[in-house]
Amino acid sequence: MTAQKAVQIFENDMVVGSSGFTKAGDSKVVLEALAERAKNENLKITLMTGASLGHDTDGKLAEAGALKKRMPFQVDKVLRSKINSGEVLFIDQHLSESAELLHNKNLPPVDIAVIEVAFIDRDGSLVPTTSVGNSATFAELAEKVIIEINTAIPMDIYGIHDIYKAENYPYRNVIPIVAPWNKIGRKTIAIDPTKIVGIVFTDKQDSPADIAEPDPKTIAIANHILAFFENEVQLGHLTDRLLPIQAGIGKVANAVLTGFKDSNFYDLTMFSEVLQDSTFDLIDSGKLSFASASSITVSAACYDRVFGNLQNYREKIVLRPQNISNTPGLIRRLGIIAINTAIEFDIYGNVNSTHIGGTKIMNGIGGSGDFARNAYLSIFVAQSASKNNTISHVLPMVSHVDHTEHDVDILVTDIGLADLRGLAPRERAQKIIDNCVHPDFREELQSYFDRACERGGHTPHLLEEAFSWHLRLQQTGTMKK
């Protein structure tokens, strides 16, 4: 059927699950048609996905007033504005937890799922496209399912997916993955065909990732991290193969991963959420031997290289459901090195990765919390200062906490790197001030810390000044005195 006919199945106040993880494998036409229908009707849904959607779909739905509630992640500026104004409710979840909450019946049941597939296999099961996300859970639990068959995806994508379902509690067993390349499930998503109420054909590629060129700050951050790894090898803590790497999306992660091409490290592996341009650059260079994730999100130029030559990569990559790619037990078992981005962090190592000024959401926590708390090494990166150095990203106290000091091992800015392992709060603060703070803010931050120490406490603070930098920014447009 057409997308326009398919959206007539939706009713007001339904819970909708959609495929899609970081702009990959998302609904290309059904949700867009739903936005068009909502412009003229009182039609609001709760929308659950794997992560963010492409093709401005979130923005179109938000602008049309079609969203009552959204979870667990988003990156759209229109939707972000609606969330921060209170027009759309947003649940910011660890990406490993959405499927678990559905299986455990701690979220409302899914009325309709919209799932993009490359094709339907002979046994009636679904072959996903460029992501898995929460699609397997939606296919199992949704009352009705609409399939989008995307003919733009080559059929030889068959075989790169590993669809594994953990048992429900209290009968859950060990997930038998002991290396990133282990495949333990089936190649397709099983589904009861009686659930399928519509099939819509599309031929649209995923929205391309925006890959910014490395700049001096991101290059400096990458160099600090690579130098740290080299030192860890010299100390005998790691080998030249390191441990499986997880890297968040964005230019810093790409810069770090790209830096491996000219390093002494080899036979690297990834156990991450998203495979980006740098992943395939490293595979092509021979540095990366295998990469596991939940989606492939690449630029337009890289898209043709990957999907025009899938045979070259199919034995070196795997896409999994996100409650497997992000499951805490596997992250701990495999000894993941996690590299994620902070909006700001404070002198004790608490990290804010989601909110501006403590109140306005940016994107969401994504999978950073899944990895940070359970990683062998939890690394967070941020620029030391921005907006012509009027904003410091290292502060007396963060305005919102996503990752507590207990989950953070290493902090890195363009200024330097602070290894916080084995340090008490006062030691952590001095290490961060010495190594990570922009020179324009170091003296004032040192003064804050010294005066707080005079007052005393295990984690010394001046509560009357702790948010003074944020308040100064709101009132004057700069954190500088």
C-alpha positions as CSV (number, residue, x, y, z in Angstrom):
1,M,0.0,0.0,0.0
2,T,1.0,3.6,-0.2
3,A,2.4,5.5,2.8
4,Q,-0.7,7.7,2.8
5,K,-2.9,4.6,3.1
6,A,-0.7,3.1,5.8
7,V,-1.0,6.1,8.1
8,Q,-4.8,5.8,8.2
9,I,-4.1,2.8,10.5
10,F,-2.8,5.1,13.2
11,E,-5.0,6.5,15.9
12,N,-4.7,9.3,18.4
13,D,-2.7,8.5,21.5
14,M,-1.1,5.3,20.1
15,V,2.4,4.1,21.1
16,V,4.5,3.7,18.0
17,G,7.8,2.0,17.6
18,S,10.0,2.7,14.6
19,S,13.3,1.3,13.4
20,G,16.2,3.7,13.1
21,F,19.4,4.2,15.0
22,T,21.4,7.4,14.5
23,K,19.8,8.3,11.1
24,A,20.3,4.7,9.9
25,G,17.6,2.2,8.9
26,D,14.8,4.6,9.8
27,S,11.3,5.0,8.4
28,K,11.7,7.1,5.3
29,V,8.0,7.6,4.2
30,V,5.4,6.3,6.7
31,L,6.3,8.6,9.6
32,E,6.7,11.5,7.1
33,A,3.2,10.8,5.8
34,L,2.0,10.6,9.4
35,A,3.3,14.1,10.0
36,E,1.3,15.3,7.0
37,R,-1.9,13.7,8.3
38,A,-1.3,15.3,11.7
39,K,-1.3,18.8,10.2
40,N,-5.0,18.5,9.7
41,E,-6.1,16.2,12.5
42,N,-5.8,15.9,16.3
43,L,-3.3,13.0,16.1
44,K,-0.6,12.7,18.7
45,I,1.6,9.6,19.3
46,T,4.2,8.4,21.7
47,L,7.2,7.6,19.5
48,M,9.9,5.1,20.5
49,T,12.9,4.4,18.2
50,G,16.4,3.0,18.6
51,A,18.0,6.4,18.5
52,S,17.7,9.5,16.2
53,L,15.9,9.6,12.9
54,G,17.1,11.0,9.6
55,H,15.4,13.1,6.8
56,D,14.2,15.6,9.4
57,T,11.5,13.2,10.3
58,D,11.5,14.1,14.0
59,G,11.3,17.8,13.1
60,K,8.4,17.2,10.7
61,L,6.5,15.2,13.3
62,A,7.1,17.9,16.0
63,E,6.2,20.8,13.8
64,A,2.9,19.0,12.8
65,G,2.1,18.5,16.5
66,A,2.1,14.8,16.1
67,L,4.3,14.0,19.0
68,K,3.0,13.7,22.6
69,K,6.1,11.9,23.9
70,R,9.4,10.9,22.5
71,M,12.1,8.4,23.6
72,P,15.0,7.5,24.0
73,F,17.2,9.9,21.9
74,Q,16.9,12.7,19.3
75,V,19.1,15.2,17.5
76,D,16.6,17.4,15.7
77,K,16.7,21.1,16.4
78,V,12.9,21.6,15.8
79,L,12.1,18.7,18.2
80,R,14.6,19.9,20.7
81,S,12.9,23.3,20.8
82,K,9.5,21.7,21.3
83,I,10.9,19.6,24.1
84,N,12.6,22.5,25.9
85,S,9.4,24.6,25.6
86,G,7.4,21.7,27.2
87,E,5.3,21.0,24.1
88,V,6.7,17.5,23.7
89,L,7.6,15.3,26.6
90,F,11.0,13.6,26.3
91,I,12.3,10.5,28.1
92,D,16.1,10.4,27.9
93,Q,17.0,6.8,28.4
94,H,20.2,4.7,28.4
95,L,19.9,3.0,25.0
96,S,20.4,-0.4,26.4
97,E,17.3,-0.1,28.5
98,S,14.4,0.7,26.1
99,A,13.9,-2.8,24.9
100,E,14.3,-4.2,28.4
101,L,11.6,-1.9,29.8
102,L,9.2,-3.1,27.0
103,H,10.0,-6.7,27.6
104,N,9.5,-6.3,31.3
105,K,6.2,-4.4,30.7
106,N,7.4,-1.3,32.4
107,L,6.5,0.8,29.4
108,P,3.1,1.0,27.6
109,P,2.7,-1.7,24.9
110,V,3.5,-0.8,21.3
111,D,0.4,-0.4,19.2
112,I,2.1,-0.1,15.8
113,A,5.7,-0.7,14.7
114,V,7.2,0.7,11.5
115,I,10.3,-1.3,10.5
116,E,12.5,-0.7,7.5
117,V,13.9,-3.9,5.8
118,A,16.0,-4.7,2.8
119,F,13.7,-7.6,1.9
120,I,11.5,-10.3,3.5
121,D,13.2,-13.7,3.6
122,R,11.6,-16.9,2.3
123,D,10.6,-17.9,5.8
124,G,8.8,-14.6,6.3
125,S,11.4,-13.1,8.6
126,L,12.8,-9.6,8.1
127,V,16.2,-8.6,6.8
128,P,17.1,-5.3,8.4
129,T,18.9,-2.5,6.5
130,T,21.6,-0.3,8.0
131,S,20.6,-0.6,11.6
132,V,19.0,-3.0,14.1
133,G,18.3,-0.8,17.1
134,N,15.1,-1.9,18.8
135,S,13.6,-3.4,15.6
136,A,13.6,-7.0,16.9
137,T,11.8,-6.0,20.1
138,F,9.2,-3.9,18.2
139,A,8.6,-6.8,15.7
140,E,8.0,-9.2,18.6
141,L,5.9,-7.0,20.9
142,A,3.9,-4.6,18.7
143,E,0.3,-5.5,18.0
144,K,0.6,-4.4,14.4
145,V,3.5,-3.9,12.1
146,I,4.0,-1.9,8.9
147,I,7.0,-2.9,6.8
148,E,9.0,-0.4,4.7
149,I,10.9,-2.4,2.1
150,N,13.8,-0.2,1.0
151,T,15.0,-1.2,-2.5
152,A,17.9,1.3,-2.3
153,I,19.6,-1.1,0.0
154,P,21.6,-3.9,-1.8
155,M,20.2,-7.4,-1.0
156,D,23.7,-8.6,-0.2
157,I,23.4,-6.8,3.1
158,Y,21.9,-10.2,4.2
159,G,24.2,-11.8,6.7
160,I,25.8,-8.8,8.4
161,H,23.2,-8.8,11.2
162,D,23.2,-10.9,14.4
163,I,19.8,-11.0,15.9
164,Y,19.9,-12.4,19.4
165,K,17.1,-12.2,22.0
166,A,18.0,-12.6,25.7
167,E,15.6,-14.5,27.8
168,N,13.1,-12.6,30.0
169,Y,13.7,-12.4,33.7
170,P,13.9,-14.4,35.9
171,Y,15.1,-17.0,33.2
172,R,17.9,-14.9,31.6
173,N,21.0,-16.8,30.7
174,V,24.6,-15.7,29.9
175,I,24.9,-13.8,26.6
176,P,27.6,-16.0,25.0
177,I,29.8,-13.3,23.5
178,V,33.5,-13.3,24.5
179,A,34.9,-11.4,21.5
180,P,33.5,-8.6,19.2
181,W,33.4,-11.0,16.2
182,N,31.2,-13.7,17.9
183,K,27.9,-14.1,16.2
184,I,25.3,-15.9,18.4
185,G,21.9,-15.2,16.8
186,R,20.1,-15.4,13.5
187,K,20.6,-13.3,10.4
188,T,17.0,-12.0,10.3
189,I,14.3,-10.8,12.6
190,A,11.6,-13.3,13.3
191,I,8.0,-12.0,13.1
192,D,4.5,-13.4,13.2
193,P,3.2,-12.6,9.7
194,T,-0.4,-12.1,10.9
195,K,0.9,-8.8,12.6
196,I,1.8,-7.2,9.3
197,V,-0.9,-4.8,8.3
198,G,0.9,-3.0,5.5
199,I,3.9,-3.1,3.2
200,V,5.2,0.1,1.7
201,F,8.1,0.3,-0.8
202,T,10.7,3.0,-0.7
203,D,14.0,3.6,-2.4
204,K,15.6,6.3,-0.2
205,Q,19.1,6.1,1.2
206,D,19.8,7.1,4.8
207,S,20.4,10.7,5.7
208,P,24.2,11.1,5.3
209,A,26.2,11.8,8.4
210,D,27.7,15.2,8.8
211,I,31.4,14.6,9.1
212,A,33.3,17.8,10.1
213,E,37.0,17.9,9.2
214,P,39.3,17.7,12.2
215,D,40.3,21.1,13.6
216,P,43.2,22.0,15.8
217,K,41.2,21.3,19.0
218,T,40.0,17.9,18.0
219,I,43.4,17.0,16.6
220,A,45.0,18.0,19.9
221,I,42.4,15.9,21.9
222,A,43.1,12.9,19.6
223,N,46.9,13.3,20.1
224,H,46.6,13.4,23.9
225,I,44.5,10.2,23.8
226,L,46.9,8.4,21.5
227,A,49.9,9.4,23.6
228,F,48.1,8.1,26.7
229,F,47.5,4.8,25.0
230,E,51.2,4.6,24.0
231,N,52.2,5.2,27.6
232,E,49.7,2.5,28.8
233,V,51.4,0.0,26.5
234,Q,54.8,1.0,27.8
235,L,53.6,0.5,31.3
236,G,52.3,-3.0,30.4
237,H,48.7,-2.1,31.0
238,L,47.7,-2.6,27.4
239,T,49.2,-4.3,24.3
240,D,49.6,-2.8,20.9
241,R,46.2,-4.3,20.0
242,L,44.6,-2.3,22.9
243,L,41.1,-3.6,23.9
244,P,37.8,-3.2,21.9
245,I,37.0,0.4,21.4
246,Q,33.7,2.3,21.7
247,A,33.6,5.8,20.3
248,G,30.6,8.2,20.4
249,I,29.5,10.0,17.2
250,G,30.9,13.3,16.0
251,K,34.1,14.9,14.9
252,V,36.1,14.2,18.1
253,A,35.5,10.5,17.8
254,N,36.3,10.5,14.1
255,A,39.5,12.4,14.8
256,V,40.6,10.0,17.5
257,L,39.8,6.9,15.4
258,T,41.4,8.5,12.3
259,G,44.6,9.1,14.4
260,F,45.0,5.3,14.7
261,K,45.9,5.1,11.0
262,D,49.3,6.6,11.6
263,S,49.9,5.0,15.0
264,N,51.8,1.9,16.0
265,F,48.6,0.1,17.1
266,Y,47.3,-2.8,15.0
267,D,44.7,-5.5,14.8
268,L,42.3,-3.2,16.6
269,T,38.6,-4.1,17.2
270,M,35.5,-2.1,18.0
271,F,32.5,-3.0,20.1
272,S,30.4,0.2,19.7
273,E,27.1,1.6,18.7
274,V,27.7,3.2,15.4
275,L,30.1,2.5,12.6
276,Q,31.3,5.8,11.1
277,D,33.5,6.8,8.2
278,S,36.6,6.4,10.3
279,T,35.6,2.8,11.0
280,F,35.8,1.9,7.4
281,D,38.9,4.0,6.9
282,L,40.6,1.9,9.6
283,I,39.4,-1.3,8.0
284,D,40.7,-0.2,4.6
285,S,44.1,0.7,6.2
286,G,44.4,-2.7,7.8
287,K,44.5,-1.3,11.3
288,L,41.0,-2.5,12.3
289,S,40.2,-6.2,12.0
290,F,36.6,-6.3,13.2
291,A,33.8,-3.9,14.2
292,S,30.5,-4.6,16.1
293,A,27.8,-2.0,16.4
294,S,24.0,-1.4,16.0
295,S,24.1,0.8,13.0
296,I,26.1,2.1,10.0
297,T,26.0,5.9,9.8
298,V,28.4,7.4,7.2
299,S,28.8,10.4,4.9
300,A,27.5,10.4,1.4
301,A,31.0,9.7,0.0
302,C,31.6,6.8,2.3
303,Y,28.1,5.4,1.8
304,D,28.8,4.5,-1.9
305,R,32.2,3.0,-0.9
306,V,30.6,0.7,1.8
307,F,27.3,-0.3,0.2
308,G,28.8,-0.6,-3.3
309,N,31.4,-3.0,-1.9
310,L,29.7,-4.8,0.9
311,Q,31.4,-8.1,0.0
312,N,34.7,-6.4,1.1
313,Y,33.3,-5.7,4.6
314,R,30.8,-8.3,5.4
315,E,33.3,-10.6,7.2
316,K,34.6,-7.7,9.3
317,I,31.4,-6.1,10.6
318,V,28.3,-7.1,12.5
319,L,25.1,-5.2,13.4
320,R,23.3,-6.2,16.6
321,P,20.2,-5.2,18.6
322,Q,21.1,-2.2,20.8
323,N,20.2,-4.1,24.0
324,I,23.1,-6.4,23.0
325,S,25.5,-3.9,21.6
326,N,25.1,-1.8,24.7
327,T,24.5,-4.4,27.4
328,P,26.5,-3.6,30.5
329,G,27.6,-7.2,31.1
330,L,29.3,-7.5,27.7
331,I,30.9,-4.1,28.0
332,R,32.5,-5.2,31.3
333,R,33.4,-8.7,30.1
334,L,35.1,-7.5,26.9
335,G,37.0,-4.7,28.7
336,I,35.8,-1.9,26.4
337,I,37.8,1.4,26.1
338,A,34.9,3.9,25.9
339,I,35.5,7.4,24.4
340,N,32.5,9.8,24.7
341,T,31.8,13.5,24.5
342,A,31.0,15.9,27.4
343,I,29.2,19.2,27.2
344,E,31.0,20.2,30.4
345,F,32.7,18.6,33.4
346,D,33.6,19.8,36.8
347,I,36.8,19.8,38.9
348,Y,35.8,16.5,40.5
349,G,35.1,14.6,37.3
350,N,31.3,14.8,37.1
351,V,30.2,15.0,33.5
352,N,27.2,16.7,31.9
353,S,26.6,15.3,28.4
354,T,23.0,16.3,27.8
355,H,22.0,19.7,29.0
356,I,22.8,23.3,28.4
357,G,22.7,25.5,31.5
358,G,21.3,22.6,33.5
359,T,17.8,22.8,31.9
360,K,17.8,22.6,28.1
361,I,18.3,19.2,26.5
362,M,20.7,18.9,23.6
363,N,20.4,15.3,22.3
364,G,20.3,12.8,25.1
365,I,22.5,10.5,27.0
366,G,22.5,7.9,24.2
367,G,24.7,4.9,25.0
368,S,27.4,6.9,26.8
369,G,26.1,5.8,30.2
370,D,25.9,2.2,29.2
371,F,29.6,2.2,28.3
372,A,31.0,4.7,30.9
373,R,29.9,2.9,34.0
374,N,31.0,-0.5,32.7
375,A,34.1,0.2,30.6
376,Y,37.7,-0.9,31.3
377,L,38.6,2.7,30.6
378,S,35.9,5.5,30.6
379,I,37.2,8.5,28.7
380,F,35.3,11.8,28.2
381,V,36.4,14.5,25.9
382,A,35.5,18.2,25.5
383,Q,37.1,21.4,24.3
384,S,38.5,23.4,27.1
385,A,36.7,26.6,26.1
386,S,34.4,27.8,23.2
387,K,32.7,30.9,21.8
388,N,35.9,32.9,21.5
389,N,36.9,31.5,24.9
390,T,34.0,33.1,26.7
391,I,32.7,29.7,27.9
392,S,34.7,27.3,29.9
393,H,33.8,23.6,29.7
394,V,35.6,22.8,32.9
395,L,33.6,24.3,35.9
396,P,33.4,24.3,39.6
397,M,30.2,22.2,39.4
398,V,28.3,20.8,36.4
399,S,24.8,22.2,35.9
400,H,23.4,18.7,35.2
401,V,25.0,15.3,36.0
402,D,24.8,12.4,33.6
403,H,28.0,10.5,34.6
404,T,29.2,10.8,38.2
405,E,32.8,11.1,39.1
406,H,32.7,7.4,40.0
407,D,32.2,6.5,36.3
408,V,34.9,8.7,34.8
409,D,38.5,7.6,34.5
410,I,40.1,10.0,32.0
411,L,39.2,13.5,31.0
412,V,40.7,15.1,27.9
413,T,40.5,18.6,26.4
414,D,42.7,20.3,23.8
415,I,44.9,21.5,26.7
416,G,45.7,18.1,28.1
417,L,44.7,14.9,29.7
418,A,43.9,14.1,33.3
419,D,44.2,10.5,34.5
420,L,41.9,10.3,37.5
421,R,42.3,6.7,38.4
422,G,43.2,6.1,42.0
423,L,42.8,9.7,43.0
424,A,40.8,11.2,45.9
425,P,38.5,14.1,45.1
426,R,41.0,16.8,46.1
427,E,43.7,15.1,44.0
428,R,41.3,14.8,41.1
429,A,40.5,18.5,41.2
430,Q,44.1,19.6,41.1
431,K,44.9,17.2,38.3
432,I,42.0,18.5,36.2
433,I,42.9,22.2,36.9
434,D,46.5,21.6,36.0
435,N,45.9,19.6,32.8
436,C,42.5,20.4,31.3
437,V,41.5,24.0,32.0
438,H,41.9,26.8,29.4
439,P,44.5,29.3,30.6
440,D,41.9,32.1,30.6
441,F,40.0,30.3,33.4
442,R,42.7,28.4,35.3
443,E,43.5,31.1,37.9
444,E,39.9,31.7,38.8
445,L,39.2,27.9,39.1
446,Q,42.3,27.4,41.2
447,S,41.1,30.2,43.5
448,Y,37.7,28.6,43.8
449,F,39.2,25.3,44.7
450,D,41.8,26.7,47.2
451,R,39.1,28.7,49.0
452,A,36.8,25.6,49.1
453,C,39.6,23.6,50.6
454,E,40.0,26.2,53.4
455,R,36.4,25.7,54.2
456,G,36.9,21.9,54.3
457,G,35.0,18.8,53.2
458,H,35.8,15.6,51.4
459,T,34.6,17.2,48.2
460,P,35.2,20.9,48.9
461,H,32.7,23.4,47.4
462,L,31.6,26.9,47.9
463,L,27.8,26.4,47.3
464,E,27.2,30.1,47.0
465,E,29.6,30.2,44.0
466,A,29.3,26.7,42.5
467,F,27.0,27.9,39.7
468,S,28.2,31.5,39.5
469,W,30.0,30.8,36.2
470,H,26.7,29.6,34.6
471,L,24.8,32.6,36.1
472,R,27.4,35.0,34.8
473,L,27.1,33.5,31.3
474,Q,23.3,33.9,31.4
475,Q,23.5,37.5,32.6
476,T,26.5,38.8,30.7
477,G,27.1,36.4,27.8
478,T,30.5,35.3,29.2
479,M,31.8,33.2,32.0
480,K,34.7,35.6,32.5
481,K,34.6,38.1,35.3
